Amino acid sequence: MRCGGARVDLTPSELGVLAALLERPGVVLSRAQLVDRGRSGGTVITERTIDTHVRRIRRKFSDHGTDPITTVHGVGYKASGA
């Protein structure tokens, strides 16, 4: 994936979570919905794992001065700017 022309390396699970959010701009997805969409290659993902993936995605994008994910407390996550 690219951010501002720079390459950002994401794991398949991280990419699945981010892609799910970016496919539905403005829509808040629960952890359970992200679990369903973030599975890749038989990898087991739990609702608590989603928080870890989001934290890692944020860390990788913070080097480029952006945060692609907004937390909606008590509900889930959505793509930032949407």
ABEGO torsion letter per residue (X at the ends): XBBGGBBBBBBAAAAAAAAAAAABBGBBBBAAAAAAAABBGGBBBBAAAAAAAAAAAAAAAAAAGBBABBBBBGAEBBBBGX
